[in-house]
Amino acid sequence: MNGLDQHPHMTDSSPGQHGMSRRDFLRTATGAAAASALGSTAAVQIAAADTPGAAVYFTKDISPEGLIKAYEACGRKLTGRIGVKISTGEPGGHHFLAPSLIAPLVSRLDGTIVECCTAYGGGRATPASHWRTIEQHGFKAIAPCDLMDEDGELSLPVEKGFHLRENIVGGHFGAYDSFVILSHFKGHAMGGFGGALKNISIGMASPRGKANIHTAGRTSDPGALWSNLPEQDHFLESMADAVKAVYAAKGAEHFVCVNVANNLSVDCDCDSHPAPPRMADIGIFASTDPVALDQACYDAVFRSEDSGKIYLIERMTSRHGIHTVEAAARHGIGVAAYKLVSLD
């Protein structure tokens, strides 16, 4: 995931305009000391067979085979040139989805890994630095990769958005017919959590597009982010606006979304020094409905029997993260009601 607000000249250790470094800002959510991840897999409650809503498929098997099984359970045949949208992860971090995990699925799809540059200073802020990160993190070795904003931007209209009138995505967006939204579900310092909706919205946005989303349309200048931050719910609603634009441009039938709930840190992969996870891995969730998918992952954290869940729950609730799901449902992107279908 890419889109944490930060002035582009702020480094991980230099103070920002509020006297806080990016690293300090990313640490303010829980105030708890870091701890090692648990080794077991957390329990997830499976809904009754007659539960109404969108189908969300689930497996505890976090492996290349489990990932393929979850994707294929969705039953949607994607056509044309397929982009696989991931987060390549900030240098220094290590919780991003491992190339060894995703390589067989990307290969089976004959897909291209797609990303966009960030709106803050770091290892992915420019195409040159981002390409170095892609190579260092092992993604270039497993599949073709594409920085969608390397050659410019594309403005997508937002019809009847909460706050945005346009969503500024990478210019190569138009070169793809279908997308697999392959997301690492985890916490996030600004959004509460990151899953499919964040990966579609902020993840596909260019740096100017990220600024536009984070400021609820006040500015598209990454350098003006910190002086234009809106109310929290307006930021979350703007993510839903951006997803609406992306789905309208391609058509919902051209998307499959997969969330891998492992390395459940309170911090995003955009953090170069993320806190260690305090709860066990849960599994892989997949759906053709990104709203139901993120809702199911959010609920799975709450339903987990792992006592370490309290830290991720605090991060999600303190940022009102579920409001992104609520706003996306109001836009008609999907439904929050779901039936969780076990593949195990």
N, C-alpha and C positions, 0 to 999 in steps of 0.2 A: 504494500500500500504506500502512496507517495505524499499525501497532502497535508503535512503538519505545518501550521502557520509559523513563519519565522521571517524576520527581515533577512534579505539575502546576504548581508555583510556580517551577520551574527554567526560565529562559529560555535562548536560544542562547548568551548570553555570561555568565550568572551561574553561580557555582560550585554544584555539587550537594553532597550530604552527604559525598561522598568527595573533595571539593576539586576536582572536575572538572566543567567545563561540559558541556552537552549537545553543543555543537559539538566540544569536545575528545574527548568519549567516542566520537563518530561517526568521529573521525579515527584511533583507536588500532589499527585492524585491520591495516594494512600498513606504516605509517610511511614510505611512499614519497611522493616529491614528485609533485604533480599534473602531468599531461601532456595534450596534445591528443589527441583521438580520431583514429584512422587513417581514411583515406577509402575504403578498399576493403572489400569484403564478405568475411568469413572463410569458409574452406572447411568444409563439413560432410560427413562420410562418410555415405553412404546404405546402409542394410542390404540384404542380399540379399532377393529377393522371397519366399523361403520362410522367412524369419525368423519364429519364433513370437512371439505376444504381441499387445498392443493396437496398433491402427493409430494412428500419429502422422503427420499430414500436414505437409509442410514446403515453404515457398517462400522464395527469396531476395528476392522482390519486396516490400519494405516500402513499400507504397502502399495507398491505399483499395481498389484493385482486388485487390491481393494479399491483403489482409485478408479481403475478401468471399470470394475463391477458397478460402482456407484454411478459413474457417468452413463454407462450403457443402460442402467435401470430406468433412466429418464425416458428412453424410447424415442428420442428425437433425432432424426437424421439431419445433420447439418450439411449444407451444400456450399459449393464454391470454395473460394479461398478462405481458410479458417484462421482467425487470430486467436491465440491463447493468451488472455490478459492475466499477468501475474504481477507481483511486486518483486523486483530484483533485489530489494533489501539494501539498506544503507551500509556502507563499509564500516566494519567494527561490530555490527550486529550479526547474529547467527541463528535467528529463529525463522527466517524466511523459508519457504518450501524448498526442500532439497532437490537439486537437479536429478538425483538418482530416483527420487520418488515420482517425479512428473514425467521423466523422459519417455517411458513406454507409451503413456497416453498421448503425449504430443506427437510422437512418431506414428502412432496408429491413425491419428487424425490428419497426418501430413501437414501439421499446423506450424504456424510461425509464432514465436513468443513475441508479444507486443508490450511496449511500455511507453511512458512519457517522462520527460524531465520534471524535476521538482521545483518548487517555488521558494526554496530556502537554500542557504549555503550548505554545501556538503559534497558528498561523492557522486551525486547524480544530478547536479544543478545545470550542467551543460552537456551537450551531446558527447564531447570528448571524454569528460570525467565519467559519464554514465556508461559509455562503451567499455571503459576500463573496469568498472564495477561489474558489468555483465560478464566480462571475461574472467575476472578474478573470482566471481561467485560460481562459475562453472556452467552458466547457461549457454554461452556461445558454443560450448563443446557438444551440446546435446541436440540442438535444433537451430534452424534459421531464426534470427532475432531482428527486430525492427523497432527503432525509436520513432514512434508515429509523428512526433512533432519536430523531427530533425530538419525537415525541409519546409516548415511553416505550419499554419493553423487552419482550422475550418470552423466556421461559426454555425452552430445548429440552433434553429429557433426553438424557444420554449413557449408552447401555447398554454396560456392561462396558468403561468407559474405563480408560485407563492411570492417569489421575489425576483427571480431571474427572467430576463427577456431573451437571453441567448446563453448558450453553453459553448465554450471555446475548447475544442478538442484538437488532438494532433492531426495534421493535414493528411496523413496516410490512412486515417479512419475510413475514408471512402474506398480504399483499395481492397477492403475485406468484405466478404459477403455474409459471413457468420462469425460468431465469437463464442468461445468457451471462457466464462469468467471463473478463473481458478484462483480462489482466495484463501489466504491464511486467516482463519477466524481467531481473533485475539483482542486485547484491549487497545485503547487509543486515548492519548492525552487530551485531544480536543473533541472527538466524536463519541467517546465512551467505549465504543468497540468498532472494529473494522471487519466487514464481511463482504458479501457480494455487492450491496448497494454502494458502499464506499469505493470499491474497486471499479465499479462502472462509472461513478461520478467523478470523484477526484482523480482516480487512477487513469482515466482516459483523457483528462484535461491537460492542456499545455500549461506551462507556468502561469501564463496570463489567465487561463481558464481556472486554474486552482485559486488564484487570487480572487477572481470573480465569484467563485463558490464560497470561499471562506469569508468574504465580506458581504455576502448576500447581495451582490450586484453593485456595491458602492464603488469599487474600483477593480480594474484588471491589471493594475501595476503591482507586481510582487514586492517592490520596495515600499509600497504604502500599506501593506497588510496590517501592520501593528497599530497604525493610527486609524484604522477603519473597521475594526472588529465589531460585528453586530451583536444583538442578543443571541444567546446560545441557540434557542429554538429556531431563529431565523437562519442560522448557519445550517442546522440539521435539515430544515425545510428546503434550503437551497441545494443540498445534495440530492434530495428527491426531485427537484426541478431538473437537475442535470441528467438524472437517470431517465426522466420522462423524455427529454430531448433525444437521448441516445436511442431509446427504444422506438421512438416515433420515426427516427431516421432509417432504421434497419428493419423494424418489425419484430415483435416479440418472438415470433416463430424461428428467428435466427439466433437465438441465445440458449445456451445451457449453462447453469451455474452450479459450481461445486465449491463447498467450503470444507477445508481441512482444519479441524479443531484439535490442534496439537501445539506444543510449546506455548501454553496458554498464559503468556506474560500479560501484565497490565499495560505493557507498552507495545507500540506498533513496530513494524519492521522498518519504519522510517527513522527510528531511534538508533543511533550508533552504539549506545550502551544500554540496551533494554534490561529491565529487571528480570531475574530468573523466574520461571513459572513457579507458582505455589500450589497448583493443583495438577492432577494427572491429565494426560491426554484423554479425549473423549472419543473421537472417531471422525469419519468422513460423512458429510451430508451432501445430497445432490437433489436438484429440482429444476424444472423449467420455470419456476416462479421464484424470483429473487426475494420477494417480500416474505413469502412463507419460509423460505430457506433461512434468512437471517433471524426471523422470529423463532424458528425451531432451534437454532444454535443458541440464541439468547436464553430460551427456556431450558435447554439442556444444561447450561451452567447452573441455573437455579435449582434444577432437579437433581443435580449430581449429589452423591453421598460423600463427596470429598470435602473435608472441613476447610481446605485451602481455598475453596471457591469464594470465600468472603471477600478476598482482595479484588478479584476480578468483578464481583458483583458491585462492590463499592465504586470501582472505576466506571462501570457501565451506568449505574444509577445516578452517581453524582454529576454526570454529564448529560443526563436525560437521554441516553443513547437510543432508547427504543423509539423516540419520537421520529427518527429517520424512517423507521419501518411504518409508523402510523401515517406519516406524510406521504410516503410512497403508495400506501394503500389508498389514501384519499385521491391520489392522482390516477388510480385505476391501473397501476403498473402490475399489481398482483393483489393477493389477499393474505391477511395475517393468519386466517384459519388454515390448518393443515392436518394431514394424516401422516404420521411418521411410520414408514414401512421398513421393517428390519430386513436386511439382506443376509444376516448371519444365521 
